[in-house]
Amino acid sequence: MQKTLQYSLITLAIMSAANPVNAAGFKLFEQSTSAMGNAYAGRGAQITDASIGFTNPAALIKLDQAQYVVGLNVIAVDGELTNASAANANGAAVTGDSQEDLGSVSLIPHFHYYQPLSDTLGFGLSVAVPYATSSEYDDDFVGRYFAQQTQLKVITLQPAVSWKLNDKVSLGGAIGVNFASGTLSKYKDHSGLCEANAIFDSFCDSFYEVSGSDIQPSYTFGMHYQFDDSLAVALSYHSPVSYTLKGDSTITNTPVTNSTGLVYDSPGVPSVTSLKTEESALGLDTPASIVFSLDKQINPELSIQFTTTWTQWSEFTDISIISTDTGSSISASTEQAQNLNSTDYIGYIPEYWQDSWAFALGITYQLDQRWTLKSGIAKDFSPVNNQYRSARIPADDRTWLTVGGHYQPNDTWSIDFATGVMFMKKSSVHDNEYNVQNVELFNNYYQADYNINAYVVSLQFNYNL
């Protein structure tokens, strides 16, 4: 089997799943091709199309007429994993390649609609993906006791209202309906049995998975201020959301034990439980964020854009998997003092992320009445705590370079297009297992160096009604 890490960084909204490369953590900005051309600088302040409503609903009223917007991003991830090694709970080496290629192609679409209701009031609707992350390793990945699949995604349906207070100020608000789902899996290290002796080979296939889903509301407030014909600024706030992803935890090929130790079906043949299932809930918090943007017209052809985003990632402290079942087929073991040391706990991953900032600077040049050219650079500072950086999200600081354009052949329809490259700072992972009190457990570990880049092509169609 080829040992490759299928590590994509975007989510294919609505249709399937992939994973994020753009914003720090697992927050996404891929909701607008027109904004991507400027590396998302000026989003919420620069009046372009109905996609602006997802970031700043206040700006929708600035649009001249009703409009549909449909867009798609294609993401190609390229990188490598090097110097990888791992040990099991007894400290014995786990077999697997020390170097692997990383790569995948993913898609993320977005949809937006705007309808003016009067000269001072407008309505918008967006379907987009504000958060997602996903990674999937091969079955013989050296760090398989720490991660095999990670998939967390949020798809948002967001109606919005935009109100023109006067010629300078507009205000807006939106209520989001957020559909969250998640899956975490890994191979289970039963005190190093797999590596201890060939008679325990069945335990090498012991596999744990938890999945669940939830629906929760969110809200967004925005303001757009037009100082004069050459300068506009915008400010928007996006609320935090707490999810409880309810579903099942399952585990296969677990050892049967009694007070004296392992139970054997016959001499040299240990007893194995084929499948255990327990209802559980996976806790997930997505953070609040504040976005400030400006759009400055230098002359009739040239303008510059700027955006800074603060995200309260410090609210993301851990991923906890807790039993909600009346039985305890799995948690009876995992909750014990020598394991997670907390009642009903099936899994626990400390994160303790930090609040982060992102900055973007863009330039827009109107070539003529039909063509507009764009470019931008952005810097996203990673919220990931170096101590707890893991195989599931080995992210670090990112730098974006983008170019794009807008083509307007007539008054009815137009096209936006953009492409960009993301350079992620080389990162190192040293992963351990912890109990709920954040005390390291056993002698196992996983370590590796990651080098990941991404390339994006985005296309958007705008149709005026």
C-alpha positions as CSV (number, residue, x, y, z in Angstrom):
1,M,0.0,0.0,0.0
2,Q,1.3,3.5,-0.8
3,K,1.8,5.4,2.4
4,T,0.4,8.8,1.7
5,L,-1.3,11.3,3.9
6,Q,-4.4,12.5,2.2
7,Y,-4.3,15.9,3.8
8,S,-6.6,18.4,2.2
9,L,-7.5,21.7,3.8
10,I,-11.0,22.8,2.7
11,T,-14.6,21.5,3.0
12,L,-16.8,20.7,0.1
13,A,-19.8,22.4,1.4
14,I,-23.2,20.8,1.1
15,M,-22.1,17.9,-1.1
16,S,-19.3,16.3,0.8
17,A,-16.2,17.0,3.0
18,A,-12.7,18.2,2.5
19,N,-10.7,20.8,4.6
20,P,-9.3,24.3,5.2
21,V,-6.1,26.1,4.1
22,N,-7.1,29.7,4.1
23,A,-7.6,31.2,7.5
24,A,-5.8,30.2,10.7
25,G,-7.1,27.3,12.7
26,F,-10.0,25.7,10.9
27,K,-11.8,29.0,10.1
28,L,-12.4,29.6,6.4
29,F,-12.7,32.7,4.2
30,E,-13.6,30.9,1.0
31,Q,-17.0,32.4,0.6
32,S,-16.3,35.0,-2.1
33,T,-14.1,34.8,-5.3
34,S,-14.3,38.5,-5.7
35,A,-12.8,39.0,-2.3
36,M,-10.2,36.3,-2.8
37,G,-8.6,38.3,-5.7
38,N,-7.5,40.8,-3.1
39,A,-6.5,38.0,-0.6
40,Y,-9.7,38.9,1.2
41,A,-8.5,42.5,1.9
42,G,-11.4,44.9,2.0
43,R,-14.1,42.3,2.5
44,G,-17.1,43.9,4.0
45,A,-16.1,47.4,2.9
46,Q,-15.5,47.1,-0.8
47,I,-18.8,46.9,-2.6
48,T,-18.6,44.1,-5.2
49,D,-21.5,41.6,-5.2
50,A,-24.0,39.7,-2.9
51,S,-21.2,37.6,-1.4
52,I,-20.3,40.6,0.8
53,G,-23.4,39.8,2.9
54,F,-21.8,36.8,4.5
55,T,-19.0,38.9,6.0
56,N,-20.9,42.1,6.5
57,P,-24.7,42.2,6.0
58,A,-24.7,46.0,6.4
59,A,-23.0,46.4,3.0
60,L,-25.8,44.6,1.1
61,I,-27.9,47.8,0.8
62,K,-25.1,49.4,-1.2
63,L,-25.8,47.0,-4.1
64,D,-27.8,48.5,-7.0
65,Q,-30.1,45.6,-7.7
66,A,-31.2,42.0,-6.9
67,Q,-28.5,39.4,-7.6
68,Y,-27.6,35.7,-7.5
69,V,-24.0,34.7,-6.9
70,V,-22.6,31.1,-7.3
71,G,-18.9,30.3,-6.8
72,L,-16.5,27.4,-6.6
73,N,-13.0,27.0,-5.2
74,V,-10.6,24.2,-6.3
75,I,-7.8,23.6,-3.9
76,A,-4.7,21.5,-4.5
77,V,-2.5,20.8,-1.5
78,D,1.1,19.7,-1.8
79,G,3.6,18.9,0.9
80,E,5.6,16.3,2.8
81,L,5.9,14.7,6.2
82,T,9.4,13.9,7.3
83,N,11.3,12.6,10.3
84,A,8.3,10.8,11.6
85,S,8.5,8.3,14.5
86,A,6.2,6.9,17.1
87,A,6.1,4.7,20.2
88,N,3.3,2.7,21.8
89,A,2.1,2.8,25.4
90,N,5.0,0.6,26.5
91,G,7.5,2.8,24.7
92,A,8.2,0.2,21.9
93,A,8.7,1.6,18.4
94,V,5.7,1.6,16.0
95,T,6.5,0.5,12.4
96,G,5.7,2.9,9.5
97,D,7.5,5.2,7.1
98,S,9.4,8.2,8.4
99,Q,8.6,10.2,5.3
100,E,5.4,10.6,3.3
101,D,4.1,12.7,0.5
102,L,1.1,14.9,1.3
103,G,-1.4,15.9,-1.3
104,S,-5.1,16.1,-2.4
105,V,-7.6,18.2,-4.4
106,S,-10.7,19.6,-2.8
107,L,-13.7,21.7,-3.7
108,I,-15.7,24.3,-1.8
109,P,-18.7,26.1,-3.3
110,H,-20.7,29.1,-2.1
111,F,-24.1,30.7,-2.9
112,H,-25.4,34.2,-2.2
113,Y,-28.6,36.1,-3.0
114,Y,-29.7,39.7,-2.5
115,Q,-33.1,41.4,-2.9
116,P,-33.7,45.1,-2.2
117,L,-37.0,45.6,-0.4
118,S,-37.0,49.4,-0.6
119,D,-34.5,52.3,-0.9
120,T,-33.4,51.8,2.6
121,L,-34.0,48.1,3.3
122,G,-32.6,44.9,1.7
123,F,-32.6,41.1,2.3
124,G,-29.8,38.7,1.7
125,L,-29.3,34.9,1.9
126,S,-26.0,32.9,1.9
127,V,-25.0,29.3,2.1
128,A,-21.3,28.9,2.9
129,V,-18.7,27.0,5.0
130,P,-17.2,29.1,7.8
131,Y,-15.3,26.3,9.5
132,A,-13.8,23.0,8.5
133,T,-10.8,20.7,8.8
134,S,-10.1,17.3,7.6
135,S,-7.2,14.9,7.4
136,E,-7.0,11.2,6.6
137,Y,-3.9,9.0,7.0
138,D,-3.3,5.5,5.5
139,D,-3.9,2.5,7.7
140,D,-0.2,1.9,8.2
141,F,0.7,5.5,9.1
142,V,3.3,5.5,11.9
143,G,1.2,7.8,14.0
144,R,-2.0,5.7,13.6
145,Y,-2.4,5.4,17.4
146,F,-2.9,9.2,17.5
147,A,-4.9,9.9,14.4
148,Q,-6.4,8.2,11.3
149,Q,-9.2,10.4,10.2
150,T,-10.2,13.9,11.4
151,Q,-13.3,15.6,9.9
152,L,-15.0,18.7,11.4
153,K,-17.2,20.9,9.2
154,V,-19.9,23.6,9.6
155,I,-22.3,24.5,6.8
156,T,-24.2,27.8,7.4
157,L,-27.5,29.0,6.0
158,Q,-27.6,32.7,6.8
159,P,-30.4,35.1,6.0
160,A,-29.6,38.8,6.5
161,V,-31.2,42.2,6.7
162,S,-29.4,45.4,5.6
163,W,-30.7,48.9,6.5
164,K,-29.5,52.2,5.2
165,L,-29.6,54.7,8.1
166,N,-28.4,57.6,6.0
167,D,-26.1,58.4,3.0
168,K,-23.1,57.5,5.1
169,V,-24.1,54.8,7.5
170,S,-25.7,51.4,7.0
171,L,-26.3,48.7,9.5
172,G,-27.0,45.0,9.2
173,G,-27.7,41.8,11.0
174,A,-27.9,38.1,10.2
175,I,-29.0,34.9,11.9
176,G,-27.2,31.7,10.9
177,V,-28.4,28.2,11.0
178,N,-25.3,26.1,11.4
179,F,-25.1,22.4,10.5
180,A,-22.1,20.9,12.2
181,S,-20.7,17.3,11.9
182,G,-17.6,15.6,12.9
183,T,-15.7,12.3,12.8
184,L,-12.5,11.3,14.6
185,S,-10.8,8.0,14.3
186,K,-7.6,6.2,15.2
187,Y,-6.2,2.8,15.8
188,K,-6.2,1.8,19.5
189,D,-3.1,1.0,21.4
190,H,-4.0,-1.6,24.0
191,S,-1.0,-1.2,26.2
192,G,1.4,-2.1,23.4
193,L,-0.1,-5.5,22.7
194,C,0.2,-5.2,18.9
195,E,3.9,-4.8,19.0
196,A,4.5,-7.2,21.9
197,N,4.0,-10.6,20.2
198,A,2.7,-12.0,16.9
199,I,-0.1,-13.9,18.8
200,F,-1.6,-10.5,19.5
201,D,-1.9,-9.5,15.8
202,S,-5.7,-9.2,16.0
203,F,-5.2,-6.2,18.3
204,C,-3.2,-4.4,15.6
205,D,-6.6,-3.9,13.9
206,S,-8.4,-2.4,16.9
207,F,-10.0,0.7,15.5
208,Y,-11.9,3.5,17.3
209,E,-14.2,6.0,15.7
210,V,-16.7,8.6,16.9
211,S,-19.1,10.6,14.8
212,G,-21.9,13.0,15.5
213,S,-23.8,16.1,14.3
214,D,-25.6,19.1,15.7
215,I,-27.6,22.2,14.6
216,Q,-27.0,25.5,16.4
217,P,-27.8,29.2,15.7
218,S,-25.3,32.1,15.3
219,Y,-25.6,35.8,14.7
220,T,-23.7,38.5,12.9
221,F,-23.8,42.3,13.2
222,G,-22.3,44.7,10.8
223,M,-21.7,48.4,10.0
224,H,-20.6,50.1,6.8
225,Y,-19.5,53.8,6.9
226,Q,-19.0,55.8,3.7
227,F,-16.8,58.7,4.7
228,D,-16.8,60.2,1.2
229,D,-16.7,59.0,-2.4
230,S,-13.1,57.7,-1.9
231,L,-13.2,56.0,1.5
232,A,-15.4,53.4,3.1
233,V,-14.8,51.3,6.3
234,A,-16.6,48.3,7.7
235,L,-16.8,46.5,11.0
236,S,-18.5,43.2,11.7
237,Y,-18.9,40.8,14.5
238,H,-19.5,37.0,14.2
239,S,-20.7,35.2,17.3
240,P,-19.2,32.0,18.9
241,V,-21.1,28.8,18.7
242,S,-21.0,25.8,21.0
243,Y,-21.9,22.4,19.5
244,T,-22.6,19.0,21.0
245,L,-22.2,16.5,18.2
246,K,-24.3,13.6,19.2
247,G,-23.8,10.2,17.7
248,D,-21.9,6.9,18.5
249,S,-18.5,5.8,19.5
250,T,-17.4,2.4,18.2
251,I,-14.3,0.2,18.7
252,T,-13.3,-3.1,17.2
253,N,-11.0,-5.9,18.2
254,T,-10.6,-5.1,21.9
255,P,-9.1,-7.6,24.3
256,V,-11.3,-9.6,26.8
257,T,-9.9,-9.4,30.3
258,N,-10.7,-10.5,33.8
259,S,-9.1,-9.9,37.2
260,T,-6.0,-11.9,36.3
261,G,-5.4,-10.3,32.9
262,L,-6.1,-11.4,29.3
263,V,-8.7,-14.1,28.6
264,Y,-7.7,-16.8,26.0
265,D,-10.0,-18.8,23.7
266,S,-7.4,-21.5,23.5
267,P,-3.6,-21.6,24.4
268,G,-1.9,-18.8,22.5
269,V,-5.2,-17.4,21.1
270,P,-6.5,-14.3,23.0
271,S,-10.2,-13.6,23.2
272,V,-11.3,-10.5,21.1
273,T,-14.5,-8.5,21.2
274,S,-15.5,-7.8,17.6
275,L,-17.4,-4.5,18.1
276,K,-18.4,-2.2,21.0
277,T,-20.8,0.7,20.5
278,E,-21.7,3.5,22.9
279,E,-23.8,6.6,22.4
280,S,-21.6,9.6,22.9
281,A,-21.3,13.4,22.3
282,L,-18.3,15.3,20.9
283,G,-18.0,18.9,22.2
284,L,-16.9,21.5,19.7
285,D,-16.6,25.3,20.1
286,T,-16.2,27.7,17.2
287,P,-14.9,31.2,18.1
288,A,-16.2,34.8,17.9
289,S,-14.4,37.0,15.4
290,I,-14.3,40.7,14.6
291,V,-13.4,42.0,11.1
292,F,-12.3,45.5,10.3
293,S,-11.9,46.5,6.6
294,L,-11.4,49.6,4.5
295,D,-11.6,50.4,0.8
296,K,-9.7,53.5,-0.4
297,Q,-10.1,54.9,-3.9
298,I,-6.8,56.5,-5.0
299,N,-8.0,57.7,-8.4
300,P,-10.7,56.6,-10.8
301,E,-8.8,53.5,-11.8
302,L,-6.9,52.5,-8.6
303,S,-8.0,51.6,-5.1
304,I,-6.4,49.8,-2.2
305,Q,-8.0,47.5,0.4
306,F,-7.1,46.4,3.9
307,T,-8.6,44.0,6.4
308,T,-7.6,42.8,9.9
309,T,-9.4,40.0,11.6
310,W,-9.3,39.0,15.3
311,T,-10.5,35.5,16.2
312,Q,-11.1,34.4,19.8
313,W,-9.6,30.9,19.4
314,S,-8.8,30.8,23.1
315,E,-12.3,29.5,23.6
316,F,-11.2,26.3,21.8
317,T,-9.6,24.5,24.8
318,D,-10.2,20.8,24.0
319,I,-12.1,18.1,22.1
320,S,-14.0,16.0,24.6
321,I,-15.9,12.8,23.8
322,I,-18.3,11.9,26.6
323,S,-20.7,9.0,26.9
324,T,-24.4,9.7,26.9
325,D,-25.4,6.0,27.0
326,T,-27.0,4.2,29.9
327,G,-24.5,1.4,29.3
328,S,-20.7,1.7,29.4
329,S,-19.2,-0.7,27.0
330,I,-16.3,1.6,26.1
331,S,-16.3,4.3,28.9
332,A,-16.1,1.6,31.6
333,S,-12.4,1.3,30.6
334,T,-11.5,4.8,29.4
335,E,-12.9,6.7,32.4
336,Q,-10.7,4.8,34.9
337,A,-8.0,6.6,36.9
338,Q,-5.1,5.1,34.9
339,N,-6.7,6.3,31.7
340,L,-8.7,9.5,31.2
341,N,-9.5,9.8,35.0
342,S,-13.0,11.3,34.6
343,T,-16.5,9.8,34.7
344,D,-18.1,9.0,31.3
345,Y,-15.1,10.2,29.3
346,I,-14.3,8.2,26.2
347,G,-11.8,10.6,24.6
348,Y,-10.0,13.8,25.4
349,I,-7.7,15.9,23.2
350,P,-6.2,19.1,24.7
351,E,-6.0,22.1,22.4
352,Y,-5.7,25.4,24.4
353,W,-5.4,27.5,21.3
354,Q,-4.6,31.2,21.5
355,D,-6.5,34.2,20.1
356,S,-5.1,35.1,16.6
357,W,-4.9,37.9,14.1
358,A,-4.9,37.9,10.3
359,F,-4.0,40.9,8.1
360,A,-4.6,41.4,4.4
361,L,-3.6,44.1,1.9
362,G,-5.0,44.3,-1.6
363,I,-5.0,46.5,-4.7
364,T,-7.7,46.9,-7.4
365,Y,-7.2,48.4,-10.8
366,Q,-10.1,49.1,-13.2
367,L,-8.7,48.6,-16.6
368,D,-11.8,49.7,-18.5
369,Q,-15.6,49.3,-18.2
370,R,-15.4,45.6,-18.6
371,W,-12.2,44.5,-16.9
372,T,-11.0,44.9,-13.3
373,L,-7.7,43.4,-12.1
374,K,-6.9,42.5,-8.5
375,S,-4.0,41.3,-6.3
376,G,-3.4,40.8,-2.6
377,I,-1.2,39.5,0.2
378,A,-2.3,38.1,3.5
379,K,-0.8,36.8,6.7
380,D,-2.6,34.5,9.1
381,F,-1.1,33.8,12.5
382,S,-1.7,30.4,13.8
383,P,-3.7,29.9,17.0
384,V,-2.3,26.4,17.6
385,N,-0.6,25.9,20.9
386,N,2.9,24.6,20.1
387,Q,2.7,22.2,23.1
388,Y,-0.4,20.5,21.8
389,R,0.1,20.7,18.0
390,S,-1.1,17.3,16.8
391,A,-1.2,15.0,13.8
392,R,-4.9,16.0,13.4
393,I,-4.2,19.7,12.8
394,P,-0.5,20.3,12.2
395,A,-1.1,23.9,11.3
396,D,1.2,26.9,11.6
397,D,1.4,30.6,10.3
398,R,0.4,31.1,6.7
399,T,1.2,33.6,4.0
400,W,-1.1,34.1,1.0
401,L,-0.4,35.7,-2.4
402,T,-3.4,36.1,-4.8
403,V,-4.3,37.6,-8.1
404,G,-7.7,37.9,-9.7
405,G,-10.1,39.8,-11.9
406,H,-13.7,40.7,-12.7
407,Y,-15.2,40.6,-16.2
408,Q,-18.4,42.5,-16.9
409,P,-19.6,42.0,-20.5
410,N,-23.0,43.5,-20.0
411,D,-25.4,44.7,-17.2
412,T,-26.9,41.3,-16.6
413,W,-24.1,39.0,-15.7
414,S,-20.4,39.0,-14.8
415,I,-17.6,36.7,-13.8
416,D,-15.0,36.8,-11.0
417,F,-11.9,34.7,-11.1
418,A,-8.9,34.4,-8.8
419,T,-5.9,32.2,-8.1
420,G,-3.5,32.0,-5.1
421,V,-0.8,30.2,-3.4
422,M,-0.4,29.6,0.3
423,F,2.9,29.0,2.1
424,M,2.6,27.5,5.5
425,K,5.4,27.9,8.0
426,K,7.2,24.6,8.5
427,S,5.8,23.0,11.6
428,S,6.8,20.2,14.0
429,V,4.5,17.9,15.9
430,H,5.3,16.1,19.2
431,D,2.0,14.5,20.2
432,N,1.3,12.7,23.5
433,E,-1.8,11.3,25.1
434,Y,-3.3,13.1,28.2
435,N,-5.9,12.5,30.8
436,V,-8.6,15.1,31.5
437,Q,-6.3,16.8,34.0
438,N,-3.8,17.3,31.2
439,V,-1.3,14.9,32.7
440,E,0.7,12.9,30.1
441,L,-0.3,9.2,29.9
442,F,1.9,6.2,29.3
443,N,5.1,6.2,27.2
444,N,3.6,6.7,23.8
445,Y,4.3,9.6,21.5
446,Y,4.2,10.7,17.8
447,Q,6.6,13.2,16.3
448,A,7.1,14.5,12.7
449,D,7.9,17.6,10.7
450,Y,5.4,19.0,8.2
451,N,5.9,21.2,5.1
452,I,2.6,22.1,3.4
453,N,1.7,24.5,0.6
454,A,-1.6,25.0,-1.2
455,Y,-2.8,26.3,-4.6
456,V,-6.3,27.7,-5.2
457,V,-8.3,28.5,-8.3
458,S,-11.7,30.2,-7.8
459,L,-14.5,31.1,-10.2
460,Q,-17.7,33.0,-9.5
461,F,-20.8,33.8,-11.6
462,N,-22.9,36.9,-10.8
463,Y,-26.4,37.3,-12.3
464,N,-28.3,40.5,-11.9
465,L,-32.1,40.3,-11.8
